[in-house]
Amino acid sequence: MKNKIVLNLDVVSTKWKKLMYYGSFYEAVCLTLNKANLFNSELTIRLINNNEIKKLNKIWRYKNLPTNVLAFPNYKINNFTDNLNYIGDVAISYDKIIEESNLYGISFFDHVIHIVIHGVLHLAGYNHSNKNNEKKMINLEKIILKNMSIDVSFLDKKYIEGN
């Protein structure tokens, strides 16, 4: 059976509608799920703004501030339709990606693709709860970004600074 990946994009903030990166989002998701050995998967990426992600962050992580990405894994992997496993949802804030892109001196595209990969890895069970897990996750992010011809040097600076 061929690996089937379904990506649902829920474009909520009108700022996201200006972008033409949706094909690259799908490529990043496919590469990430393949590296994580998750096959025949479906997920949703919700493209929002700081106001909505701040509300979600307060409800789910008890932090009353915006963040770049939140992941909501579906730990009860079940086949729903077409033998696909719905693995969860990722929410990404346009405003926070712009802010961080400027902070790190990188393109919006490179940063948002990194954040898509990061969020999908969380859905696949990866985390950065300790240094060992963080290192594994960063190494996977670098491999996937390099496969997409994205320079990964900004990741070293980002993680060294603790952002």
Chimera marker file (.cmm) of the C-alpha trace (Angstrom):
<marker_set name="trace">
<marker id="1" x="0.000" y="0.000" z="0.000" r="1" g="1" b="0" radius="0.5"/>
<marker id="2" x="1.301" y="3.437" z="-0.921" r="1" g="1" b="0" radius="0.5"/>
<marker id="3" x="1.919" y="5.934" z="1.880" r="1" g="1" b="0" radius="0.5"/>
<marker id="4" x="-0.918" y="8.457" z="1.898" r="1" g="1" b="0" radius="0.5"/>
<marker id="5" x="-0.649" y="11.764" z="3.733" r="1" g="1" b="0" radius="0.5"/>
<marker id="6" x="-3.534" y="14.194" z="4.010" r="1" g="1" b="0" radius="0.5"/>
<marker id="7" x="-2.837" y="17.739" z="5.164" r="1" g="1" b="0" radius="0.5"/>
<marker id="8" x="-5.775" y="19.946" z="6.045" r="1" g="1" b="0" radius="0.5"/>
<marker id="9" x="-4.999" y="23.660" z="6.142" r="1" g="1" b="0" radius="0.5"/>
<marker id="10" x="-7.329" y="25.795" z="8.232" r="1" g="1" b="0" radius="0.5"/>
<marker id="11" x="-6.450" y="29.367" z="7.246" r="1" g="1" b="0" radius="0.5"/>
<marker id="12" x="-8.008" y="31.544" z="9.952" r="1" g="1" b="0" radius="0.5"/>
<marker id="13" x="-5.936" y="34.726" z="9.939" r="1" g="1" b="0" radius="0.5"/>
<marker id="14" x="-6.220" y="36.717" z="6.710" r="1" g="1" b="0" radius="0.5"/>
<marker id="15" x="-2.481" y="37.460" z="6.876" r="1" g="1" b="0" radius="0.5"/>
<marker id="16" x="-1.765" y="33.849" z="5.887" r="1" g="1" b="0" radius="0.5"/>
<marker id="17" x="-3.855" y="34.075" z="2.714" r="1" g="1" b="0" radius="0.5"/>
<marker id="18" x="-1.158" y="36.193" z="1.051" r="1" g="1" b="0" radius="0.5"/>
<marker id="19" x="1.339" y="33.345" z="1.155" r="1" g="1" b="0" radius="0.5"/>
<marker id="20" x="2.071" y="30.819" z="-1.541" r="1" g="1" b="0" radius="0.5"/>
<marker id="21" x="3.857" y="28.278" z="0.684" r="1" g="1" b="0" radius="0.5"/>
<marker id="22" x="1.154" y="25.673" z="0.992" r="1" g="1" b="0" radius="0.5"/>
<marker id="23" x="2.909" y="23.202" z="-1.334" r="1" g="1" b="0" radius="0.5"/>
<marker id="24" x="6.070" y="23.598" z="0.737" r="1" g="1" b="0" radius="0.5"/>
<marker id="25" x="4.054" y="22.947" z="3.898" r="1" g="1" b="0" radius="0.5"/>
<marker id="26" x="2.906" y="19.650" z="2.382" r="1" g="1" b="0" radius="0.5"/>
<marker id="27" x="6.469" y="18.733" z="1.382" r="1" g="1" b="0" radius="0.5"/>
<marker id="28" x="7.707" y="19.490" z="4.924" r="1" g="1" b="0" radius="0.5"/>
<marker id="29" x="4.900" y="17.418" z="6.448" r="1" g="1" b="0" radius="0.5"/>
<marker id="30" x="5.605" y="14.440" z="4.144" r="1" g="1" b="0" radius="0.5"/>
<marker id="31" x="9.348" y="14.505" z="4.817" r="1" g="1" b="0" radius="0.5"/>
<marker id="32" x="8.766" y="14.813" z="8.575" r="1" g="1" b="0" radius="0.5"/>
<marker id="33" x="6.266" y="11.973" z="8.778" r="1" g="1" b="0" radius="0.5"/>
<marker id="34" x="8.512" y="9.734" z="6.694" r="1" g="1" b="0" radius="0.5"/>
<marker id="35" x="11.493" y="10.447" z="8.986" r="1" g="1" b="0" radius="0.5"/>
<marker id="36" x="9.265" y="9.712" z="11.993" r="1" g="1" b="0" radius="0.5"/>
<marker id="37" x="8.015" y="6.468" z="10.373" r="1" g="1" b="0" radius="0.5"/>
<marker id="38" x="4.401" y="7.629" z="10.510" r="1" g="1" b="0" radius="0.5"/>
<marker id="39" x="2.595" y="6.443" z="7.435" r="1" g="1" b="0" radius="0.5"/>
<marker id="40" x="-0.947" y="6.881" z="6.123" r="1" g="1" b="0" radius="0.5"/>
<marker id="41" x="-1.529" y="9.904" z="8.293" r="1" g="1" b="0" radius="0.5"/>
<marker id="42" x="-3.846" y="12.887" z="8.336" r="1" g="1" b="0" radius="0.5"/>
<marker id="43" x="-3.358" y="16.128" z="10.251" r="1" g="1" b="0" radius="0.5"/>
<marker id="44" x="-4.540" y="19.713" z="10.336" r="1" g="1" b="0" radius="0.5"/>
<marker id="45" x="-2.432" y="22.855" z="10.442" r="1" g="1" b="0" radius="0.5"/>
<marker id="46" x="-4.377" y="25.865" z="11.697" r="1" g="1" b="0" radius="0.5"/>
<marker id="47" x="-2.841" y="29.151" z="10.533" r="1" g="1" b="0" radius="0.5"/>
<marker id="48" x="-3.743" y="31.808" z="13.074" r="1" g="1" b="0" radius="0.5"/>
<marker id="49" x="-2.560" y="35.038" z="14.710" r="1" g="1" b="0" radius="0.5"/>
<marker id="50" x="-1.137" y="35.964" z="18.116" r="1" g="1" b="0" radius="0.5"/>
<marker id="51" x="-4.557" y="36.574" z="19.664" r="1" g="1" b="0" radius="0.5"/>
<marker id="52" x="-5.807" y="33.054" z="18.991" r="1" g="1" b="0" radius="0.5"/>
<marker id="53" x="-2.561" y="31.264" z="19.835" r="1" g="1" b="0" radius="0.5"/>
<marker id="54" x="-2.330" y="33.227" z="23.095" r="1" g="1" b="0" radius="0.5"/>
<marker id="55" x="-5.808" y="31.993" z="24.051" r="1" g="1" b="0" radius="0.5"/>
<marker id="56" x="-4.893" y="28.401" z="23.181" r="1" g="1" b="0" radius="0.5"/>
<marker id="57" x="-1.602" y="28.669" z="25.049" r="1" g="1" b="0" radius="0.5"/>
<marker id="58" x="-3.424" y="29.940" z="28.154" r="1" g="1" b="0" radius="0.5"/>
<marker id="59" x="-5.997" y="27.132" z="28.032" r="1" g="1" b="0" radius="0.5"/>
<marker id="60" x="-3.659" y="24.228" z="27.271" r="1" g="1" b="0" radius="0.5"/>
<marker id="61" x="-0.267" y="25.265" z="28.696" r="1" g="1" b="0" radius="0.5"/>
<marker id="62" x="-1.360" y="27.830" z="31.318" r="1" g="1" b="0" radius="0.5"/>
<marker id="63" x="0.875" y="30.458" z="29.709" r="1" g="1" b="0" radius="0.5"/>
<marker id="64" x="-0.817" y="33.773" z="28.975" r="1" g="1" b="0" radius="0.5"/>
<marker id="65" x="1.402" y="34.759" z="26.051" r="1" g="1" b="0" radius="0.5"/>
<marker id="66" x="1.650" y="34.055" z="22.349" r="1" g="1" b="0" radius="0.5"/>
<marker id="67" x="3.960" y="31.340" z="21.052" r="1" g="1" b="0" radius="0.5"/>
<marker id="68" x="5.018" y="30.337" z="17.550" r="1" g="1" b="0" radius="0.5"/>
<marker id="69" x="3.493" y="26.848" z="17.478" r="1" g="1" b="0" radius="0.5"/>
<marker id="70" x="1.285" y="24.546" z="19.505" r="1" g="1" b="0" radius="0.5"/>
<marker id="71" x="0.795" y="20.864" z="18.765" r="1" g="1" b="0" radius="0.5"/>
<marker id="72" x="-2.182" y="18.791" z="19.835" r="1" g="1" b="0" radius="0.5"/>
<marker id="73" x="-1.344" y="15.115" z="19.266" r="1" g="1" b="0" radius="0.5"/>
<marker id="74" x="-4.074" y="12.544" z="18.938" r="1" g="1" b="0" radius="0.5"/>
<marker id="75" x="-2.749" y="9.794" z="21.181" r="1" g="1" b="0" radius="0.5"/>
<marker id="76" x="-5.607" y="7.491" z="20.278" r="1" g="1" b="0" radius="0.5"/>
<marker id="77" x="-4.455" y="6.606" z="16.796" r="1" g="1" b="0" radius="0.5"/>
<marker id="78" x="-7.389" y="5.020" z="15.008" r="1" g="1" b="0" radius="0.5"/>
<marker id="79" x="-8.160" y="4.385" z="11.412" r="1" g="1" b="0" radius="0.5"/>
<marker id="80" x="-11.007" y="6.687" z="10.498" r="1" g="1" b="0" radius="0.5"/>
<marker id="81" x="-11.341" y="6.864" z="6.751" r="1" g="1" b="0" radius="0.5"/>
<marker id="82" x="-9.293" y="5.545" z="3.857" r="1" g="1" b="0" radius="0.5"/>
<marker id="83" x="-7.097" y="3.682" z="6.383" r="1" g="1" b="0" radius="0.5"/>
<marker id="84" x="-5.645" y="7.010" z="7.566" r="1" g="1" b="0" radius="0.5"/>
<marker id="85" x="-4.584" y="7.746" z="11.131" r="1" g="1" b="0" radius="0.5"/>
<marker id="86" x="-5.550" y="11.215" z="12.317" r="1" g="1" b="0" radius="0.5"/>
<marker id="87" x="-2.420" y="12.216" z="14.254" r="1" g="1" b="0" radius="0.5"/>
<marker id="88" x="-3.510" y="15.649" z="15.494" r="1" g="1" b="0" radius="0.5"/>
<marker id="89" x="-3.480" y="19.387" z="14.970" r="1" g="1" b="0" radius="0.5"/>
<marker id="90" x="-0.796" y="22.068" z="14.777" r="1" g="1" b="0" radius="0.5"/>
<marker id="91" x="-1.505" y="25.784" z="15.303" r="1" g="1" b="0" radius="0.5"/>
<marker id="92" x="0.972" y="28.385" z="14.003" r="1" g="1" b="0" radius="0.5"/>
<marker id="93" x="0.934" y="32.135" z="14.660" r="1" g="1" b="0" radius="0.5"/>
<marker id="94" x="1.743" y="34.368" z="11.687" r="1" g="1" b="0" radius="0.5"/>
<marker id="95" x="2.587" y="37.299" z="13.963" r="1" g="1" b="0" radius="0.5"/>
<marker id="96" x="5.042" y="35.287" z="16.048" r="1" g="1" b="0" radius="0.5"/>
<marker id="97" x="6.749" y="33.847" z="12.939" r="1" g="1" b="0" radius="0.5"/>
<marker id="98" x="7.262" y="37.383" z="11.564" r="1" g="1" b="0" radius="0.5"/>
<marker id="99" x="8.624" y="38.569" z="14.923" r="1" g="1" b="0" radius="0.5"/>
<marker id="100" x="11.031" y="35.640" z="15.256" r="1" g="1" b="0" radius="0.5"/>
<marker id="101" x="12.160" y="35.799" z="11.622" r="1" g="1" b="0" radius="0.5"/>
<marker id="102" x="13.269" y="39.366" z="12.229" r="1" g="1" b="0" radius="0.5"/>
<marker id="103" x="14.883" y="38.422" z="15.552" r="1" g="1" b="0" radius="0.5"/>
<marker id="104" x="16.933" y="35.579" z="14.007" r="1" g="1" b="0" radius="0.5"/>
<marker id="105" x="17.633" y="37.404" z="10.751" r="1" g="1" b="0" radius="0.5"/>
<marker id="106" x="16.151" y="34.639" z="8.608" r="1" g="1" b="0" radius="0.5"/>
<marker id="107" x="13.486" y="34.552" z="5.947" r="1" g="1" b="0" radius="0.5"/>
<marker id="108" x="9.865" y="34.076" z="6.901" r="1" g="1" b="0" radius="0.5"/>
<marker id="109" x="9.772" y="31.034" z="4.602" r="1" g="1" b="0" radius="0.5"/>
<marker id="110" x="12.722" y="29.276" z="6.267" r="1" g="1" b="0" radius="0.5"/>
<marker id="111" x="11.347" y="29.906" z="9.729" r="1" g="1" b="0" radius="0.5"/>
<marker id="112" x="7.772" y="28.864" z="9.020" r="1" g="1" b="0" radius="0.5"/>
<marker id="113" x="8.931" y="25.647" z="7.362" r="1" g="1" b="0" radius="0.5"/>
<marker id="114" x="11.062" y="24.916" z="10.433" r="1" g="1" b="0" radius="0.5"/>
<marker id="115" x="8.039" y="25.537" z="12.667" r="1" g="1" b="0" radius="0.5"/>
<marker id="116" x="5.828" y="23.252" z="10.540" r="1" g="1" b="0" radius="0.5"/>
<marker id="117" x="8.435" y="20.496" z="10.913" r="1" g="1" b="0" radius="0.5"/>
<marker id="118" x="8.755" y="21.183" z="14.642" r="1" g="1" b="0" radius="0.5"/>
<marker id="119" x="4.997" y="20.979" z="15.180" r="1" g="1" b="0" radius="0.5"/>
<marker id="120" x="4.636" y="17.768" z="13.167" r="1" g="1" b="0" radius="0.5"/>
<marker id="121" x="7.483" y="16.163" z="15.121" r="1" g="1" b="0" radius="0.5"/>
<marker id="122" x="5.515" y="16.912" z="18.290" r="1" g="1" b="0" radius="0.5"/>
<marker id="123" x="2.536" y="15.104" z="16.755" r="1" g="1" b="0" radius="0.5"/>
<marker id="124" x="4.866" y="12.176" z="16.054" r="1" g="1" b="0" radius="0.5"/>
<marker id="125" x="5.792" y="11.991" z="19.735" r="1" g="1" b="0" radius="0.5"/>
<marker id="126" x="9.034" y="13.959" z="19.785" r="1" g="1" b="0" radius="0.5"/>
<marker id="127" x="9.619" y="16.558" z="22.482" r="1" g="1" b="0" radius="0.5"/>
<marker id="128" x="12.303" y="18.740" z="23.992" r="1" g="1" b="0" radius="0.5"/>
<marker id="129" x="11.569" y="18.017" z="27.630" r="1" g="1" b="0" radius="0.5"/>
<marker id="130" x="15.244" y="17.289" z="28.327" r="1" g="1" b="0" radius="0.5"/>
<marker id="131" x="18.584" y="17.886" z="26.581" r="1" g="1" b="0" radius="0.5"/>
<marker id="132" x="18.744" y="14.391" z="25.048" r="1" g="1" b="0" radius="0.5"/>
<marker id="133" x="15.250" y="14.617" z="23.543" r="1" g="1" b="0" radius="0.5"/>
<marker id="134" x="15.916" y="18.186" z="22.407" r="1" g="1" b="0" radius="0.5"/>
<marker id="135" x="19.099" y="17.103" z="20.625" r="1" g="1" b="0" radius="0.5"/>
<marker id="136" x="17.273" y="14.268" z="18.812" r="1" g="1" b="0" radius="0.5"/>
<marker id="137" x="14.522" y="16.647" z="17.746" r="1" g="1" b="0" radius="0.5"/>
<marker id="138" x="16.921" y="19.350" z="16.528" r="1" g="1" b="0" radius="0.5"/>
<marker id="139" x="18.956" y="16.798" z="14.560" r="1" g="1" b="0" radius="0.5"/>
<marker id="140" x="15.814" y="15.548" z="12.817" r="1" g="1" b="0" radius="0.5"/>
<marker id="141" x="14.733" y="19.125" z="12.082" r="1" g="1" b="0" radius="0.5"/>
<marker id="142" x="18.131" y="19.814" z="10.507" r="1" g="1" b="0" radius="0.5"/>
<marker id="143" x="17.987" y="16.691" z="8.325" r="1" g="1" b="0" radius="0.5"/>
<marker id="144" x="14.516" y="17.569" z="7.056" r="1" g="1" b="0" radius="0.5"/>
<marker id="145" x="15.360" y="21.248" z="6.474" r="1" g="1" b="0" radius="0.5"/>
<marker id="146" x="18.493" y="20.260" z="4.536" r="1" g="1" b="0" radius="0.5"/>
<marker id="147" x="16.339" y="17.941" z="2.392" r="1" g="1" b="0" radius="0.5"/>
<marker id="148" x="14.328" y="21.041" z="1.521" r="1" g="1" b="0" radius="0.5"/>
<marker id="149" x="17.528" y="23.010" z="0.725" r="1" g="1" b="0" radius="0.5"/>
<marker id="150" x="17.082" y="25.291" z="3.738" r="1" g="1" b="0" radius="0.5"/>
<marker id="151" x="20.154" y="26.566" z="5.557" r="1" g="1" b="0" radius="0.5"/>
<marker id="152" x="20.120" y="25.262" z="9.128" r="1" g="1" b="0" radius="0.5"/>
<marker id="153" x="22.772" y="27.524" z="10.657" r="1" g="1" b="0" radius="0.5"/>
<marker id="154" x="20.063" y="29.675" z="12.266" r="1" g="1" b="0" radius="0.5"/>
<marker id="155" x="19.044" y="26.699" z="14.412" r="1" g="1" b="0" radius="0.5"/>
<marker id="156" x="22.405" y="26.633" z="16.176" r="1" g="1" b="0" radius="0.5"/>
<marker id="157" x="22.075" y="30.322" z="17.068" r="1" g="1" b="0" radius="0.5"/>
<marker id="158" x="18.435" y="29.970" z="18.067" r="1" g="1" b="0" radius="0.5"/>
<marker id="159" x="18.984" y="27.065" z="20.430" r="1" g="1" b="0" radius="0.5"/>
<marker id="160" x="22.214" y="28.428" z="21.882" r="1" g="1" b="0" radius="0.5"/>
<marker id="161" x="20.370" y="31.618" z="22.849" r="1" g="1" b="0" radius="0.5"/>
<marker id="162" x="17.572" y="29.536" z="24.339" r="1" g="1" b="0" radius="0.5"/>
<marker id="163" x="14.791" y="31.012" z="22.191" r="1" g="1" b="0" radius="0.5"/>
<link id1="1" id2="2" r="1" g="1" b="0" radius="0.2"/>
<link id1="2" id2="3" r="1" g="1" b="0" radius="0.2"/>
<link id1="3" id2="4" r="1" g="1" b="0" radius="0.2"/>
<link id1="4" id2="5" r="1" g="1" b="0" radius="0.2"/>
<link id1="5" id2="6" r="1" g="1" b="0" radius="0.2"/>
<link id1="6" id2="7" r="1" g="1" b="0" radius="0.2"/>
<link id1="7" id2="8" r="1" g="1" b="0" radius="0.2"/>
<link id1="8" id2="9" r="1" g="1" b="0" radius="0.2"/>
<link id1="9" id2="10" r="1" g="1" b="0" radius="0.2"/>
<link id1="10" id2="11" r="1" g="1" b="0" radius="0.2"/>
<link id1="11" id2="12" r="1" g="1" b="0" radius="0.2"/>
<link id1="12" id2="13" r="1" g="1" b="0" radius="0.2"/>
<link id1="13" id2="14" r="1" g="1" b="0" radius="0.2"/>
<link id1="14" id2="15" r="1" g="1" b="0" radius="0.2"/>
<link id1="15" id2="16" r="1" g="1" b="0" radius="0.2"/>
<link id1="16" id2="17" r="1" g="1" b="0" radius="0.2"/>
<link id1="17" id2="18" r="1" g="1" b="0" radius="0.2"/>
<link id1="18" id2="19" r="1" g="1" b="0" radius="0.2"/>
<link id1="19" id2="20" r="1" g="1" b="0" radius="0.2"/>
<link id1="20" id2="21" r="1" g="1" b="0" radius="0.2"/>
<link id1="21" id2="22" r="1" g="1" b="0" radius="0.2"/>
<link id1="22" id2="23" r="1" g="1" b="0" radius="0.2"/>
<link id1="23" id2="24" r="1" g="1" b="0" radius="0.2"/>
<link id1="24" id2="25" r="1" g="1" b="0" radius="0.2"/>
<link id1="25" id2="26" r="1" g="1" b="0" radius="0.2"/>
<link id1="26" id2="27" r="1" g="1" b="0" radius="0.2"/>
<link id1="27" id2="28" r="1" g="1" b="0" radius="0.2"/>
<link id1="28" id2="29" r="1" g="1" b="0" radius="0.2"/>
<link id1="29" id2="30" r="1" g="1" b="0" radius="0.2"/>
<link id1="30" id2="31" r="1" g="1" b="0" radius="0.2"/>
<link id1="31" id2="32" r="1" g="1" b="0" radius="0.2"/>
<link id1="32" id2="33" r="1" g="1" b="0" radius="0.2"/>
<link id1="33" id2="34" r="1" g="1" b="0" radius="0.2"/>
<link id1="34" id2="35" r="1" g="1" b="0" radius="0.2"/>
<link id1="35" id2="36" r="1" g="1" b="0" radius="0.2"/>
<link id1="36" id2="37" r="1" g="1" b="0" radius="0.2"/>
<link id1="37" id2="38" r="1" g="1" b="0" radius="0.2"/>
<link id1="38" id2="39" r="1" g="1" b="0" radius="0.2"/>
<link id1="39" id2="40" r="1" g="1" b="0" radius="0.2"/>
<link id1="40" id2="41" r="1" g="1" b="0" radius="0.2"/>
<link id1="41" id2="42" r="1" g="1" b="0" radius="0.2"/>
<link id1="42" id2="43" r="1" g="1" b="0" radius="0.2"/>
<link id1="43" id2="44" r="1" g="1" b="0" radius="0.2"/>
<link id1="44" id2="45" r="1" g="1" b="0" radius="0.2"/>
<link id1="45" id2="46" r="1" g="1" b="0" radius="0.2"/>
<link id1="46" id2="47" r="1" g="1" b="0" radius="0.2"/>
<link id1="47" id2="48" r="1" g="1" b="0" radius="0.2"/>
<link id1="48" id2="49" r="1" g="1" b="0" radius="0.2"/>
<link id1="49" id2="50" r="1" g="1" b="0" radius="0.2"/>
<link id1="50" id2="51" r="1" g="1" b="0" radius="0.2"/>
<link id1="51" id2="52" r="1" g="1" b="0" radius="0.2"/>
<link id1="52" id2="53" r="1" g="1" b="0" radius="0.2"/>
<link id1="53" id2="54" r="1" g="1" b="0" radius="0.2"/>
<link id1="54" id2="55" r="1" g="1" b="0" radius="0.2"/>
<link id1="55" id2="56" r="1" g="1" b="0" radius="0.2"/>
<link id1="56" id2="57" r="1" g="1" b="0" radius="0.2"/>
<link id1="57" id2="58" r="1" g="1" b="0" radius="0.2"/>
<link id1="58" id2="59" r="1" g="1" b="0" radius="0.2"/>
<link id1="59" id2="60" r="1" g="1" b="0" radius="0.2"/>
<link id1="60" id2="61" r="1" g="1" b="0" radius="0.2"/>
<link id1="61" id2="62" r="1" g="1" b="0" radius="0.2"/>
<link id1="62" id2="63" r="1" g="1" b="0" radius="0.2"/>
<link id1="63" id2="64" r="1" g="1" b="0" radius="0.2"/>
<link id1="64" id2="65" r="1" g="1" b="0" radius="0.2"/>
<link id1="65" id2="66" r="1" g="1" b="0" radius="0.2"/>
<link id1="66" id2="67" r="1" g="1" b="0" radius="0.2"/>
<link id1="67" id2="68" r="1" g="1" b="0" radius="0.2"/>
<link id1="68" id2="69" r="1" g="1" b="0" radius="0.2"/>
<link id1="69" id2="70" r="1" g="1" b="0" radius="0.2"/>
<link id1="70" id2="71" r="1" g="1" b="0" radius="0.2"/>
<link id1="71" id2="72" r="1" g="1" b="0" radius="0.2"/>
<link id1="72" id2="73" r="1" g="1" b="0" radius="0.2"/>
<link id1="73" id2="74" r="1" g="1" b="0" radius="0.2"/>
<link id1="74" id2="75" r="1" g="1" b="0" radius="0.2"/>
<link id1="75" id2="76" r="1" g="1" b="0" radius="0.2"/>
<link id1="76" id2="77" r="1" g="1" b="0" radius="0.2"/>
<link id1="77" id2="78" r="1" g="1" b="0" radius="0.2"/>
<link id1="78" id2="79" r="1" g="1" b="0" radius="0.2"/>
<link id1="79" id2="80" r="1" g="1" b="0" radius="0.2"/>
<link id1="80" id2="81" r="1" g="1" b="0" radius="0.2"/>
<link id1="81" id2="82" r="1" g="1" b="0" radius="0.2"/>
<link id1="82" id2="83" r="1" g="1" b="0" radius="0.2"/>
<link id1="83" id2="84" r="1" g="1" b="0" radius="0.2"/>
<link id1="84" id2="85" r="1" g="1" b="0" radius="0.2"/>
<link id1="85" id2="86" r="1" g="1" b="0" radius="0.2"/>
<link id1="86" id2="87" r="1" g="1" b="0" radius="0.2"/>
<link id1="87" id2="88" r="1" g="1" b="0" radius="0.2"/>
<link id1="88" id2="89" r="1" g="1" b="0" radius="0.2"/>
<link id1="89" id2="90" r="1" g="1" b="0" radius="0.2"/>
<link id1="90" id2="91" r="1" g="1" b="0" radius="0.2"/>
<link id1="91" id2="92" r="1" g="1" b="0" radius="0.2"/>
<link id1="92" id2="93" r="1" g="1" b="0" radius="0.2"/>
<link id1="93" id2="94" r="1" g="1" b="0" radius="0.2"/>
<link id1="94" id2="95" r="1" g="1" b="0" radius="0.2"/>
<link id1="95" id2="96" r="1" g="1" b="0" radius="0.2"/>
<link id1="96" id2="97" r="1" g="1" b="0" radius="0.2"/>
<link id1="97" id2="98" r="1" g="1" b="0" radius="0.2"/>
<link id1="98" id2="99" r="1" g="1" b="0" radius="0.2"/>
<link id1="99" id2="100" r="1" g="1" b="0" radius="0.2"/>
<link id1="100" id2="101" r="1" g="1" b="0" radius="0.2"/>
<link id1="101" id2="102" r="1" g="1" b="0" radius="0.2"/>
<link id1="102" id2="103" r="1" g="1" b="0" radius="0.2"/>
<link id1="103" id2="104" r="1" g="1" b="0" radius="0.2"/>
<link id1="104" id2="105" r="1" g="1" b="0" radius="0.2"/>
<link id1="105" id2="106" r="1" g="1" b="0" radius="0.2"/>
<link id1="106" id2="107" r="1" g="1" b="0" radius="0.2"/>
<link id1="107" id2="108" r="1" g="1" b="0" radius="0.2"/>
<link id1="108" id2="109" r="1" g="1" b="0" radius="0.2"/>
<link id1="109" id2="110" r="1" g="1" b="0" radius="0.2"/>
<link id1="110" id2="111" r="1" g="1" b="0" radius="0.2"/>
<link id1="111" id2="112" r="1" g="1" b="0" radius="0.2"/>
<link id1="112" id2="113" r="1" g="1" b="0" radius="0.2"/>
<link id1="113" id2="114" r="1" g="1" b="0" radius="0.2"/>
<link id1="114" id2="115" r="1" g="1" b="0" radius="0.2"/>
<link id1="115" id2="116" r="1" g="1" b="0" radius="0.2"/>
<link id1="116" id2="117" r="1" g="1" b="0" radius="0.2"/>
<link id1="117" id2="118" r="1" g="1" b="0" radius="0.2"/>
<link id1="118" id2="119" r="1" g="1" b="0" radius="0.2"/>
<link id1="119" id2="120" r="1" g="1" b="0" radius="0.2"/>
<link id1="120" id2="121" r="1" g="1" b="0" radius="0.2"/>
<link id1="121" id2="122" r="1" g="1" b="0" radius="0.2"/>
<link id1="122" id2="123" r="1" g="1" b="0" radius="0.2"/>
<link id1="123" id2="124" r="1" g="1" b="0" radius="0.2"/>
<link id1="124" id2="125" r="1" g="1" b="0" radius="0.2"/>
<link id1="125" id2="126" r="1" g="1" b="0" radius="0.2"/>
<link id1="126" id2="127" r="1" g="1" b="0" radius="0.2"/>
<link id1="127" id2="128" r="1" g="1" b="0" radius="0.2"/>
<link id1="128" id2="129" r="1" g="1" b="0" radius="0.2"/>
<link id1="129" id2="130" r="1" g="1" b="0" radius="0.2"/>
<link id1="130" id2="131" r="1" g="1" b="0" radius="0.2"/>
<link id1="131" id2="132" r="1" g="1" b="0" radius="0.2"/>
<link id1="132" id2="133" r="1" g="1" b="0" radius="0.2"/>
<link id1="133" id2="134" r="1" g="1" b="0" radius="0.2"/>
<link id1="134" id2="135" r="1" g="1" b="0" radius="0.2"/>
<link id1="135" id2="136" r="1" g="1" b="0" radius="0.2"/>
<link id1="136" id2="137" r="1" g="1" b="0" radius="0.2"/>
<link id1="137" id2="138" r="1" g="1" b="0" radius="0.2"/>
<link id1="138" id2="139" r="1" g="1" b="0" radius="0.2"/>
<link id1="139" id2="140" r="1" g="1" b="0" radius="0.2"/>
<link id1="140" id2="141" r="1" g="1" b="0" radius="0.2"/>
<link id1="141" id2="142" r="1" g="1" b="0" radius="0.2"/>
<link id1="142" id2="143" r="1" g="1" b="0" radius="0.2"/>
<link id1="143" id2="144" r="1" g="1" b="0" radius="0.2"/>
<link id1="144" id2="145" r="1" g="1" b="0" radius="0.2"/>
<link id1="145" id2="146" r="1" g="1" b="0" radius="0.2"/>
<link id1="146" id2="147" r="1" g="1" b="0" radius="0.2"/>
<link id1="147" id2="148" r="1" g="1" b="0" radius="0.2"/>
<link id1="148" id2="149" r="1" g="1" b="0" radius="0.2"/>
<link id1="149" id2="150" r="1" g="1" b="0" radius="0.2"/>
<link id1="150" id2="151" r="1" g="1" b="0" radius="0.2"/>
<link id1="151" id2="152" r="1" g="1" b="0" radius="0.2"/>
<link id1="152" id2="153" r="1" g="1" b="0" radius="0.2"/>
<link id1="153" id2="154" r="1" g="1" b="0" radius="0.2"/>
<link id1="154" id2="155" r="1" g="1" b="0" radius="0.2"/>
<link id1="155" id2="156" r="1" g="1" b="0" radius="0.2"/>
<link id1="156" id2="157" r="1" g="1" b="0" radius="0.2"/>
<link id1="157" id2="158" r="1" g="1" b="0" radius="0.2"/>
<link id1="158" id2="159" r="1" g="1" b="0" radius="0.2"/>
<link id1="159" id2="160" r="1" g="1" b="0" radius="0.2"/>
<link id1="160" id2="161" r="1" g="1" b="0" radius="0.2"/>
<link id1="161" id2="162" r="1" g="1" b="0" radius="0.2"/>
<link id1="162" id2="163" r="1" g="1" b="0" radius="0.2"/>
</marker_set>
